[in-house]
Amino acid sequence: MLDAETQEVRARWKALELPGLVDIHTHFMPDAVLGKVWSFFDAVGPSLGQDWPITYRLPESERVEILQSFGVCAFTSLNYAHRADMASWLNDYSFRLASEVPEVALSATFYPEPTAAEYVALALDRGVRVFKIHVQVGAFDPGEALLDPVWEMLAASGTPVVIHCGSGPSPGEFTGPVRIKRLLRRFPGLRLVIAHLGMPEYAEFLDLAARFEGVHLDTTMVFTNFIEGLHPFPRDRLGQLRELKDRIVLGTDFPNIPYRYCHALDSLINLGMGEDWLRAVFYDNGSRLLGTPRTVRTGPEE
């Protein structure tokens, strides 16, 4: 029998007559790397002003099973390199996971280093469906010259890149919309997915999406009770969010979230954007970016 949480999540997408969910922003990492990420969140409370408990602090296999049971028919591993000589072995981990779990969209990362173009080309040859970079954690300028051949390849291939470039939860040297605007002027064909709706520079990143056709934004953590207290979304921009419905993509940050998965869905449902908007965000847009998802696995009792 399906547990209560699973029933709640599945009820949300079934009410919209969807075949499941597509979540473009989930994290699966080597145990040692994920352990350090969790340790960071465990200690972030004093600087953030509130604790960040990890709701799904579980072994990899159990986390996979949870998303499968929820009916997430496509999700990502989204590793990100924060130093040189790291991306290739993170990509190998992601390739292993995607080869074992049909719902995992093959993900990869890169970092500004001389070998970046070589391993990104290899990742594309392997069939990677999405890249992830973290400007804040990696502390690099996305316009770094070493990345020029990478951006050229990604613009030509149309492969989406989930990029954490907003200044939340705390700013970094290279965060904010200015450098992304410069990058898009140089490579206007890029398909960038701005993580967290660009939090807290929501307005500026929405304007970039309105200007550049390839720019999408994911919903990761935005509108939840946890984030609204820190970086509230400007309500005068809800109309623009509605207008950009074909460029807004479901993301959650699973498993590193301080609340239940269903709360992320309810936070979007409660915006009152309508069922067409929710269908686009919960499934259609992510499906278009990542490719046709697998059929949702059914439970013993539904």
ABEGO torsion letter per residue (X at the ends): XBBAAAAAAAAAAAAAGBAEBBBABBBBBBAAAAAAAAAAAAAAAAAAGBBBBBABBBBAAAAAAAAAAAGBABBBAGBBBABBGAAAAAAAAAAAAAAABAABBBBBBBBBBAAAAAAAAAAAAAGBABBBBBAAAAGBBAABAAAAAAAAAAAAAGBBBBBBABAOABBBAABEAAAAAAAAAABAABBBBBBGGGOABAAAAAAAAAABAABBBBABGBGBAAAAAABBBBAAAAAAAAAAAAABBBBAGOAABABBAAAAAAAAAAAGAEAAAAAAAAAAAAAAAAEBBBBBBBBABX
